[in-house]
Amino acid sequence: MQQESFHLVIDGVPYIVKVIPFDFNGEMRFRVSYNEGPEHIFTWNSELGRVAAIDDDSAIIPDSVEQAIAAKLQALAE
């Protein structure tokens, strides 16, 4: 999987999402930015049972945006 870009509309707001997958100790992770913002790291979170943002600044991502991006990443990874 190489760099991907996709569009999402969440709560009426358009988002342009850029994703760069990478391997970290045998685990697939994703560098994600949306609307030219800062980069966040997403990976599988076994506690949540889904892909989630794990970086220190991930708290600034609105929940609905994080969940929509996570769902798209999980679909891309399958």
C-alpha positions in Angstrom: 0.0 0.0 0.0 1.4 3.4 -1.0 0.3 6.9 -0.2 -3.4 7.4 -0.4 -5.6 10.4 -0.5 -9.4 10.5 0.0 -12.2 12.8 0.6 -14.7 12.6 3.5 -17.7 14.8 4.4 -18.4 14.6 8.2 -21.2 16.6 9.7 -21.3 18.7 6.5 -17.6 19.6 6.6 -15.3 18.4 3.8 -12.0 16.8 4.7 -9.1 15.9 2.4 -7.2 13.1 4.1 -3.6 12.0 3.2 -2.4 8.7 4.4 1.1 7.2 4.3 1.3 3.6 5.6 4.5 2.3 7.3 5.7 -0.7 9.1 6.7 -0.3 12.8 8.1 -3.5 14.4 6.0 -5.7 12.1 2.8 -3.6 12.8 1.1 -1.6 10.1 0.7 2.1 11.1 -0.4 5.1 9.2 0.8 8.7 9.1 -2.4 10.7 8.6 -3.1 14.4 8.0 -6.3 16.1 7.0 -6.9 19.5 5.4 -3.2 20.1 5.4 -3.0 19.9 9.2 -0.5 18.2 11.4 0.4 14.6 11.0 -1.1 11.9 13.3 -0.2 8.3 13.8 -3.0 5.7 13.5 -2.7 2.0 14.3 -4.8 -0.9 15.6 -6.0 -0.4 19.2 -7.0 -3.7 20.8 -8.8 -2.0 23.6 -11.1 -0.2 21.2 -11.2 -3.0 18.7 -10.5 -0.7 15.8 -7.9 1.5 14.3 -7.3 4.7 16.3 -5.0 7.7 16.6 -2.2 7.1 19.1 0.1 10.2 19.0 0.4 12.7 21.7 -1.7 15.3 19.8 -4.5 13.0 18.8 -6.8 14.5 21.4 -7.3 17.5 19.1 -8.9 15.3 16.4 -12.7 15.6 16.7 -14.2 12.1 17.6 -16.3 11.9 14.5 -13.4 12.7 12.3 -11.1 10.2 14.0 -13.7 7.5 13.8 -14.4 8.2 10.1 -10.7 8.2 9.2 -10.1 5.0 11.3 -13.0 3.2 9.5 -11.6 4.2 6.1 -8.0 3.0 7.1 -9.4 -0.3 8.3 -11.2 -0.8 5.0 -8.0 0.1 3.1 -5.9 -2.4 5.2 -8.2 -5.3 4.5 
